[in-house]
């Protein structure tokens, strides 16, 4: 299978490297061309445009930051849509809106191309270790054609339906749950800190006796140690995902009051210039609201 890969950011680069390491010949496109230099040269071809990258593909993978980035590489004169041949597959692994996913499905269908929404759960270290969890939706036959490749970049595939937008909703709902856990930990860690209790000791009790969750363990450590850089997932992207979750909820008249609160806290963090920090830095807003910023040296 000839694979093309668009998007060599903090997630896409290690994913593409895993495909190369598995022996695949790979065509890549990235807006910043020198990112491809980090992949080496064996089995690699660098395309000059998204359209050129798509022309040689049996499977096109996109891994980009948001709707705007995906639209910029898929549409237009040099967009990948114009380069894909009939019956070729586009697997969109980006975290995008359900609305854009529907638009992509319609566009691919009109061109007799195939489309799978396959967003992933996992941070860059999981991408490097091929430990991502892939949430897939689309035609069953198309997903099966993608499975051998998905197996090289993830530890499992969860199929949630034949409508691609369903995978995007699951991904957005999952990221909302993660943001909710960060909000809850940020609030409680700030509370115990103001009573003089060490956050690391609180985490030991919390995750050792109550939850035993890798989410609480991993994000709890970031919060307890106040490690906001380097960002595994940038705060500005967390704001984007909570907004997309709210948009999906509004379409089906489902209130998400906690998501609205988290969105506002992320907006406060953005206003303070923390958009490039890890999204666990939401805690800094909660500390400032509690007058704890001076105590922590924030």
C-alpha positions in Angstrom: 0.0 0.0 0.0 1.4 3.4 -1.0 1.0 5.8 1.9 1.1 9.6 1.9 1.2 11.5 5.2 0.3 15.2 5.6 1.2 16.9 8.9 4.5 16.4 10.7 3.8 18.1 14.0 4.4 16.7 17.5 2.0 13.8 16.8 2.4 13.3 13.0 6.2 13.1 13.0 6.5 10.1 15.3 3.6 8.4 13.5 5.2 8.9 10.1 8.5 7.6 11.6 6.8 4.4 12.7 5.5 3.8 9.2 9.0 4.3 7.8 10.6 2.1 10.4 8.1 -0.7 9.4 9.5 -0.6 5.9 6.8 1.5 4.1 7.8 3.9 1.4 6.2 7.2 2.4 5.3 10.5 0.7 5.0 13.3 3.1 3.9 17.0 3.0 4.3 19.5 5.7 3.9 23.3 5.5 7.3 23.6 7.1 9.3 21.5 4.7 12.4 21.0 6.9 10.4 19.0 9.4 10.7 16.1 7.0 14.5 16.2 7.5 14.0 14.7 10.9 12.7 11.5 9.3 15.9 10.8 7.3 15.9 9.8 3.6 15.4 6.0 3.4 12.0 5.3 1.9 10.9 8.9 2.0 9.7 11.3 -0.7 8.8 14.9 0.1 5.9 16.4 -1.9 5.8 20.1 -2.9 2.0 20.3 -2.3 -0.8 18.4 -0.7 -2.2 17.6 -4.2 1.2 16.1 -5.2 1.3 14.1 -2.0 -2.1 12.6 -2.7 -1.5 11.7 -6.3 0.6 8.7 -5.5 -1.4 7.4 -2.5 -3.5 4.3 -1.9 -4.0 5.7 1.6 -3.7 9.4 2.6 -3.3 10.1 6.3 -3.8 13.6 7.6 -2.7 14.6 11.1 -3.2 18.3 11.6 -4.0 20.7 14.4 -7.5 21.9 13.7 -10.3 22.5 11.1 -8.5 25.4 9.4 -5.3 23.3 8.9 -7.3 20.4 7.4 -9.3 22.6 5.1 -6.1 24.3 3.9 -4.5 21.0 2.8 -7.7 19.3 1.5 -9.4 22.0 -0.5 -8.3 24.5 -3.2 -6.3 24.1 -6.4 -3.4 22.4 -4.6 -5.5 20.5 -2.2 -5.3 16.8 -1.7 -8.9 16.2 -2.7 -7.9 17.1 -6.3 -5.0 14.6 -6.2 -6.6 11.5 -4.8 -7.7 8.9 -7.4 -11.1 7.1 -7.2 -11.3 4.3 -4.6 -8.3 5.7 -2.7 -8.7 6.3 1.1 -8.3 9.4 3.2 -7.9 8.6 6.9 -8.3 11.8 8.9 -6.6 11.3 12.2 -6.9 14.9 13.3 -9.2 16.1 16.1 -11.6 18.1 14.0 -15.3 19.1 14.2 -18.0 16.7 13.3 -19.2 19.3 10.8 -15.9 19.3 8.8 -15.9 15.5 9.0 -19.3 15.4 7.4 -18.1 17.8 4.7 -15.1 15.7 3.9 -17.3 12.5 3.7 -19.6 14.3 1.2 -16.7 15.6 -0.9 -14.9 12.2 -1.0 -18.2 10.4 -1.9 -18.8 12.8 -4.8 -15.4 11.9 -6.2 -15.8 8.2 -5.6 -13.0 8.3 -3.0 -13.2 6.6 0.4 -13.1 8.4 3.8 -12.5 7.2 7.3 -12.5 9.4 10.4 -9.8 7.9 12.7 -8.9 10.4 15.5 -6.5 9.2 18.2 -6.2 9.3 21.9 -2.6 9.7 23.2 0.1 12.2 23.6 3.4 12.4 21.6 5.1 9.8 23.7 2.3 7.4 22.9 2.6 8.2 19.2 6.3 7.5 19.3 5.7 4.1 21.0 2.9 3.2 18.6 0.6 3.1 21.7 -2.2 5.4 20.4 -5.9 4.3 20.6 -7.6 4.9 17.3 -11.3 5.7 17.1 -12.6 4.8 13.7 -15.9 5.3 11.8 -16.7 4.8 8.1 -17.5 2.0 5.8 -16.5 -1.3 7.4 -14.6 -2.5 4.3 -12.6 0.8 4.2 -11.7 0.5 7.8 -10.5 -3.1 7.3 -8.2 -1.9 4.5 -6.7 0.6 6.9 -6.2 -1.9 9.8 -2.6 -3.1 8.9 -1.4 0.5 8.8 -3.3 1.5 11.9 -1.6 -1.5 13.6 1.8 0.2 13.1 0.9 3.4 14.8 -1.6 2.3 17.5 -2.3 -0.4 20.0 -5.9 -0.8 19.1 -8.8 0.3 16.9 -12.3 1.0 18.3 -14.9 1.1 15.5 -17.9 3.3 16.5 -20.1 3.3 13.4 -20.3 3.8 9.7 -20.9 7.6 9.8 -17.4 9.1 10.1 -18.7 12.0 12.2 -19.4 9.6 15.0 -15.7 9.0 15.5 -15.1 12.8 15.8 -17.9 13.1 18.4 -16.4 10.3 20.5 -13.0 12.0 20.3 -14.4 15.4 21.3 -16.4 13.8 24.1 -13.3 12.0 25.3 -11.2 15.2 25.3 -13.9 16.9 27.2 -13.7 14.2 29.9 -9.9 14.7 30.0 -10.3 18.5 30.4 -12.9 17.8 33.1 -10.4 15.6 35.0 -7.8 18.4 34.7 -10.3 21.0 36.0 -11.2 18.7 38.9 -7.6 18.0 39.8 -6.6 21.6 39.4 -9.3 22.7 41.8 -8.6 20.0 44.4 -4.8 20.3 44.3 -5.2 24.0 44.8 -7.5 23.3 47.8 -5.1 20.9 49.6 -2.1 23.2 48.8 -3.8 26.1 50.6 -4.0 23.8 53.7 -0.3 23.0 53.4 -0.7 19.5 52.1 1.9 18.5 49.5 0.2 18.0 46.1 2.4 15.0 45.4 1.3 13.3 48.6 -2.3 14.0 47.8 -1.8 12.4 44.3 -0.3 9.4 46.0 -3.4 8.9 48.1 -5.8 9.9 45.3 -4.5 7.6 42.6 -3.2 4.8 44.9 -6.4 4.4 46.9 -9.3 5.9 45.0 -8.9 5.9 41.2 -5.9 4.0 40.0 -6.2 5.7 36.7 -3.3 6.5 34.2 -5.1 9.8 33.5 -5.0 10.9 37.1 -1.5 9.6 37.4 0.0 11.3 34.4 -1.9 14.6 34.5 -1.7 14.6 38.3 2.1 14.5 38.1 2.1 17.4 35.7 -0.1 19.4 38.0 1.6 18.4 41.2 5.1 19.2 39.7 3.7 22.2 37.8 5.3 21.0 34.6 3.7 23.1 31.9 6.5 22.9 29.4 7.2 21.3 27.1 3.6 20.9 26.1 2.5 17.4 25.2 -0.9 19.0 24.2 -1.1 22.7 24.0 -3.6 24.6 26.0 -4.9 26.5 22.9 -5.7 23.1 21.4 -7.6 22.2 24.6 -9.7 25.3 24.2 -10.4 24.4 20.6 -11.6 20.9 21.5 -13.9 22.1 24.3 -15.4 24.6 21.9 -16.0 21.8 19.3 -17.6 19.6 22.0 -19.9 22.5 22.9 -20.8 23.0 19.2 -21.6 19.3 18.8 -23.7 19.4 21.9 -25.6 22.4 20.8 -26.6 20.7 17.5 -28.5 18.0 19.5 -29.7 20.4 22.2 -27.5 18.9 25.0 -26.3 21.3 27.7 -22.7 20.9 28.8 -22.5 23.3 31.7 -19.1 22.0 32.9 -17.7 22.4 29.4 -18.8 26.0 29.4 -17.0 26.6 32.7 -13.8 24.9 31.4 -14.0 26.9 28.1 -14.0 30.1 30.2 -11.1 29.0 32.3 -9.1 28.2 29.1 -10.0 31.6 27.8 -8.6 33.2 31.0 -5.4 31.2 30.5 -5.2 32.3 26.9 -5.7 36.0 28.0 -2.7 35.5 30.3 -0.5 34.3 27.4 -0.4 30.6 28.4 -1.7 29.1 25.1 1.5 27.3 24.3 1.8 25.7 27.7 0.4 22.2 28.3 -3.4 22.2 28.7 -2.8 21.0 32.3 -1.7 24.7 32.9 -5.5 25.4 33.3 -4.5 24.9 37.0 -2.7 28.2 36.9 -6.0 30.0 36.4 -7.5 28.1 39.4 -4.6 29.0 41.6 -4.9 32.6 40.7 -8.6 32.6 41.4 -7.8 31.1 44.9 -5.0 33.6 45.6 -2.5 30.8 45.6 -0.3 32.0 42.7 2.1 33.8 44.9 2.5 30.7 47.2 3.4 28.5 44.2 5.7 31.1 42.5 3.4 31.2 39.4 
